[in-house]
Structures are given as C-alpha cells and as structure tokens.
C-alpha cells in the first residue's frame, strides 16, 4: 500500500502490516490476543498506557498506528520531533480528555475513530514528545485533520489545538519522507496557488475549457474516471470564471472620510472571485472609508503555514508586512476567512524573527475581517430591500479560528427583507480546509455532500459564505447531487443592497 495513498479511508482495512497476530477480527470488534502488540498498534508503549475500554471497538487504522520502528521504506524516524517548535508539552497537558471536541470534529464524525479526533491526535503528539518514532500511520492521522478548529471552540479547557497541529505539521514537513507522487502533487499546489500571476495564467485555458464544454464531454466519454482521484477533485472544484475587476490603488471615501484602510486582495480571491473584491471595496467606500489597495501585494502565506511550510510562510509574511506597514492605515481589511485567521496570528508566527516580530504584531493588531470591521465602525450607508431567504454558512477559519460569528449575520440582517437561515451542523466543516479537498478528496467529498444536504434542507434560495474555498466546495457538492443554488459573499449581498440592485442580480449569479 502507498503510505500516502489519497484514497485511504480509515474505515477500510488498508493495513500495510499483518495485524492478525495482535487481534482477531470479529465484525467491527477487535479482541486482543497479544496485548503488547495491540497496545503498540494504537501508539501506546505498553498495555498499561491504555484506558480500560481500549479493546472494546477498534478500527483498521487504530490497529496500525505506531506499529514498528520503521516506515514502509525501511528508514528509521527517531525521535519524532526536532527541537525547533515541537508541539508544546504544556499545551498538550491542557487536554483533560473530556471528549467535548468529539461531536464537532469532522473526521471523528465521519470515522468514529479515537485517533482521528483532536484528543487522539494530541495523544500521538505526546508520544512523539516521548520519543516515539514518527511513522506512516501517525502522520496519516495528522494529515486527515482538516485544521478547522471546531475543537478549539468546543473545548471547555481552552486547549490550543490550532497551535499544536500547526507545530506538528511543521515537524512532519521537515522530518517525514512522503512518496514521490505525493510530494510532487503537493509541490504543484504550492507552486501555483500562492502566486496570483501563475493562477492568472490558468484562467485563459480554463475559460476555453468551460466555454466549449470540454469537461462535460470528458465526463460523458468516461475519461475523467481514468484520472487519479486527486486530479478529479481538482477538476470538480474549478470555479466558473467571471469578469476580472482591477482595483484602483486608492478608492476615495463616499462623503466624509471615517477611516483609511488597507485591503488585502488574497490569491484565489483576486483571480477567481475578483467581483467579491470589487464589491468589498465599494462597500467600504460607501461606509466612509478611503481604501488603499497596493497593486504589488503577494500571498499572506495561509496555505503554507497550514501545511507546515514554515520558511515559505515567513517569506510571504515579511513581504506583505513590508507592503502595508508604511501606508498610515487605521486598519487592514480582509474578506477571505482562511487568510484572515493567519494574518491575525502574524505576531505569534513570526515571534522568532528579531527584525519582524514587533512589526508583525503591530500589523496583526490592525487586521479585521470586513464584516467585523463594518459592525465595529457602525454602518451608515443606506440599505435597500433584498427580499430573499439566504442560508449562511460559517467558514471555519472565520467562526472558529477568529471567533467571528455574529458580525456576518448582523451585516445580512441589517438589510431590509433579508432572512438569514441557519444550517444544521453549522460547526462541522464543509471539507474545503485550504488544500484538504485536493489532497484528501474522499473525506472532503463526504463532508461537502453532508453540508450541501443541510443547505438544501434550509429551503433557502441562496447561500452566503465568507470564504472562496467554501464556495467552491459546496458548489461542487451541489452539482454532484444534481442541484444548483446561487452563492454569494456577504459583501456582494451588502453591495447589491447599498447600490439598490434587485435581488435577481444575486439569484442569477
């Protein structure tokens, strides 16, 4: 079995080792016949390390976690972590194993496996700190984490799982040898998506692909089924391209200037959702803000830091700080949830950099999600009616990572005629999660379909969400299920209201 196989489902017995000496399979229940081997199989050093009910019900993945000291390639990975920012023992010890995180964790909800829950992954981190070797199955459990941070919201003990998983992914990136295929696929992603100019080069052939219905022809001919699952996932997520909007470097405030703000365009957002950026700048101007949008701004590094690519992230972050710090801004505005959560953590993430640590903290203090900023500023632009029921989807890195929940809803509810409908299981991730839906297409698809069904059950006429990845993910699931529904960013909805456009301008998107 390929240790980085993107089709590995923890509910299937894809065990590269023969676990029959450790357990006898009886349906879905594993009965121990060799407790030392079984203890090792879930990362414990001995049976004494295990809770009493460990052997009650265990999956194939649990049977293979931590087996042996070698990876499948035969190389040793000992100890698991180096001395550069390993997951902190004090943060690990904050977890009291209460289980409040379990019903909010997407992978635990899907698989029901302890090691695919936050506390299970924390358990494996602790084993790594105790010099357990970093092995294939240990990494597999960490890879399956979406990094949605729903567990952070749910945790009564305040466990900072976000810091733990990001530190662990940095270790994995440095110390774990992925297969050549997996490494190449991930490298392709990171050579394209953080670079808007490279993304823009993809736009022209993508337009032709969509205009001439090439995708539909390939699907009908059965060609798509021959592609690897990851490539099929990328094709399914391709956005429908809209007209590109180039933003002026300075947009004056309408009426009296209340604030001078900088605007971060994002990468995917500026190339594939430039209409969202244009709407955001118009709304900010209508609310009395002078908007400064530097033309030569790069990636914020969110995708990189979430994947453990620390040096790459730091390079992006330093350049973005250089771009904005001398513009005499009151605030720095972002409209993409995944970017915003990283931007607000610049001070922590660059804490070791003697030249940038203080500057990064000053930068981060100015960062606001656009709905958060508008509600704090106090809206003044007139809202015109938009009589429509909209389902609001919480982007994880807005709701969980930034704690911004009520502000997007307030922004929508301040529009006359707008009805905001809540989605069942709002805390469960849609499966987008940065690059997750490309590198882990199977669980991502299952989560996307689950979210799409809950959206449809609201009976709303449109979906509103604050993250481009969520938009693509939910749209792909709806299409796969034979449905379609208009989707918009809160700023597009608010812009339509302020501009006095009819609700059909949103419903016909």
C-alpha positions, -999 to 999 in steps of 0.1 A, spaced: 0 0 0 12 35 -8 17 52 26 4 85 12 -24 70 -8 -51 97 -11 -78 70 -13 -71 56 22 -103 57 42 -98 49 79 -130 28 78 -114 4 54 -87 -22 63 -59 -9 42 -34 -22 67 2 -25 53 11 -47 82 -3 -81 92 -22 -73 124 -37 -108 128 -11 -116 155 -24 -87 176 -61 -91 171 -88 -114 159 -113 -96 138 -149 -103 148 -171 -80 128 -162 -44 138 -148 -55 172 -112 -64 177 -104 -89 205 -69 -87 219 -48 -119 217 -14 -102 223 -18 -71 244 17 -58 239 12 -58 201 -23 -44 204 -11 -16 227 17 -7 203 -9 -7 175 -25 25 188 7 42 197 10 31 233 42 18 247 25 -10 267 -10 -21 278 -6 -1 310 -7 31 289 -42 23 276 -76 32 290 -96 2 303 -120 2 273 -93 4 246 -101 -30 232 -139 -25 231 -141 -14 194 -111 -6 172 -107 1 135 -81 -9 110 -64 24 113 -62 21 151 -46 -13 146 -18 1 126 -9 34 144 26 32 158 34 -4 147 71 -9 145 101 15 144 104 16 107 85 34 79 74 13 49 105 24 31 126 8 59 140 40 72 140 50 109 124 83 120 136 86 156 128 108 175 96 121 160 102 158 167 133 180 165 140 210 188 125 236 165 90 244 177 77 209 186 42 208 199 44 223 234 41 199 263 22 225 284 -4 229 257 -7 191 253 -12 188 291 -41 212 289 -62 184 273 -81 165 300 -96 140 275 -132 151 283 -144 144 248 -164 177 242 -144 180 210 -156 147 195 -190 157 181 -176 188 164 -146 171 148 -153 163 111 -131 132 109 -144 118 142 -180 124 130 -171 105 97 -150 77 110 -158 74 147 -121 66 154 -103 79 185 -71 86 167 -90 107 142 -102 130 169 -84 160 184 -76 142 217 -64 111 198 -40 133 177 -29 151 208 -22 117 223 1 109 193 18 142 197 26 134 233 40 100 222 62 119 197 75 142 225 83 110 244 105 99 215 80 76 198 93 74 161 73 93 135 57 66 115 34 64 85 2 58 104 9 85 129 14 110 101 -17 97 84 -39 107 114 -24 141 115 -28 145 77 -65 136 80 -71 166 103 -88 194 84 -75 221 108 -110 235 111 -105 245 148 -141 234 157 -125 216 186 -110 249 199 -145 264 200 -159 233 218 -131 228 243 -140 239 279 -104 237 289 -91 261 263 -68 236 246 -49 255 218 -52 227 193 -45 252 165 -10 258 178 -4 221 184 -14 209 149 5 237 131 36 229 151 32 192 143 27 198 106 59 218 106 77 188 121 61 164 95 71 187 67 107 187 78 111 152 91 88 129 72 96 115 37 65 114 16 62 93 -15 75 109 -47 39 111 -61 25 127 -30 54 151 -28 51 161 -64 14 167 -61 17 189 -31 46 208 -46 25 215 -77 -2 231 -55 23 253 -37 40 264 -69 6 276 -82 -19 287 -57 1 312 -36 11 330 -68 -17 351 -84 2 357 -116 6 319 -121 -31 314 -112 -40 340 -138 -21 321 -164 -45 292 -158 -75 314 -163 -73 316 -201 -73 278 -208 -99 274 -181 -122 298 -198 -118 278 -230 -123 246 -212 -156 259 -197 -168 277 -229 -166 247 -251 -179 222 -225 -147 201 -226 -154 189 -190 -188 176 -199 -175 158 -229 -147 141 -209 -172 131 -182 -196 116 -208 -168 97 -225 -157 83 -192 -122 98 -194 -125 115 -160 -128 81 -143 -94 72 -156 -77 102 -138 -63 99 -102 -88 109 -75 -69 140 -67 -69 152 -102 -107 145 -105 -112 165 -73 -93 195 -87 -114 194 -119 -146 193 -99 -136 223 -79 -127 246 -108 -147 278 -105 -168 294 -132 -148 324 -142 -164 359 -141 -153 392 -154 -120 403 -139 -121 436 -119 -88 455 -115 -90 476 -83 -76 512 -81 -47 516 -57 -67 543 -38 -105 544 -37 -118 576 -20 -145 575 7 -180 584 -2 -188 616 18 -167 623 50 -137 600 55 -141 580 86 -112 556 82 -82 550 60 -79 512 55 -57 488 35 -73 460 16 -57 426 11 -68 410 -22 -59 374 -15 -47 350 -42 -76 327 -53 -100 356 -43 -83 382 -67 -81 358 -96 -113 338 -95 -135 359 -73 -125 394 -82 -161 405 -82 -161 398 -44 -131 421 -40 -147 448 -61 -179 446 -40 -159 448 -8 -141 480 -19 -174 496 -29 -190 488 4 -160 501 24 -161 533 4 -198 537 9 -192 533 46 -168 563 46 -135 545 42 -106 555 20 -94 522 7 -57 516 -2 -52 485 -23 -15 481 -31 -11 467 -66 20 447 -59 9 426 -29 16 389 -26 3 359 -7 -3 361 30 11 326 35 -20 310 49 -19 278 28 18 274 35 16 278 73 -14 254 75 7 228 56 38 232 78 59 250 52 73 274 77 101 291 58 79 296 28 52 312 50 77 335 67 89 348 33 54 356 22 45 373 56 76 395 56 69 408 21 32 415 29 42 434 61 67 455 40 39 463 15 14 476 41 33 489 71 42 525 59 8 533 44 -5 551 76 -36 528 78 -61 526 106 -70 490 98 -61 463 73 -92 446 58 -95 410 46 -126 393 32 -113 357 30 -116 337 62 -86 315 57 -63 344 50 -78 364 79 -71 338 106 -34 336 95 -30 374 92 -42 378 128 -15 354 140 14 371 123 28 382 157 29 347 171 40 331 138 70 355 134 79 356 171 114 343 165 123 369 139 142 397 156 136 421 127 99 413 121 84 401 154 74 435 167 63 447 132 43 415 127 24 421 160 16 457 150 4 445 116 -18 418 131 -34 442 155 -48 461 126 -63 432 107 -101 429 107 -125 407 88 -146 430 67 -179 422 85 -162 425 118 -148 460 108 -182 472 95 -200 463 127 -174 479 148 -173 511 127 -211 513 126 -229 511 93 -241 544 78 -248 537 41 -285 533 33 -296 497 28 -322 490 2 -345 459 4 -335 425 -8 -364 402 -1 -348 367 -1 -341 339 23 -304 330 25 -286 302 42 -255 315 60 -225 291 61 -199 296 88 -164 294 73 -144 275 99 -115 300 99 -139 328 105 -162 313 131 -137 290 149 -103 305 143 -113 341 145 -144 339 166 -163 360 141 -199 346 140 -224 373 148 -210 400 127 -217 384 93 -252 376 104 -257 412 117 -244 425 84 -270 405 65 -299 411 89 -294 449 86 -306 446 50 -344 450 48 -362 419 36 -332 396 41 -340 364 60 -310 346 74 -315 308 78 -292 287 99 -277 254 86 -279 222 106 -245 211 119 -231 246 113 -200 238 133 -190 209 110 -165 218 83 -176 216 46 -144 198 37 -126 226 19 -100 234 45 -73 250 24 -58 223 2 -75 195 20 -102 189 -6 -74 184 -32 -51 161 -11 -78 142 8 -107 141 -18 -127 112 -3 -134 126 32 -136 161 18 -163 150 -7 -183 132 20 -182 163 42 -191 185 12 -221 164 4 -232 164 40 -230 202 41 -248 206 8 -277 184 20 -280 205 51 -280 237 30 -308 223 8 -328 214 38 -330 251 49 -352 258 19 -332 290 12 -329 304 -22 -292 313 -20 -261 305 1 -239 332 17 -204 325 30 -172 343 36 -145 321 21 -137 312 -15 -128 276 -7 -161 270 9 -179 284 -21 -161 261 -45 -166 231 -22 -203 235 -16 -210 243 -53 -191 211 -63 -212 190 -39 -245 206 -51 -236 199 -87 -226 163 -79 -261 159 -63 -279 174 -93 -287 207 -77 -276 243 -81 -280 273 -58 -268 309 -62 -239 317 -39 -225 350 -27 -201 366 -3 -217 388 24 -201 418 7 -217 410 -26 -251 409 -9 -245 442 10 -231 458 -21 -263 449 -40 -284 464 -12 -264 497 -10 -264 500 -48 -301 494 -50 -298 465 -73 -327 440 -75 -324 406 -57 -324 389 -91 -289 402 -96 -278 378 -68 -301 349 -77 -290 349 -113 -253 345 -105 
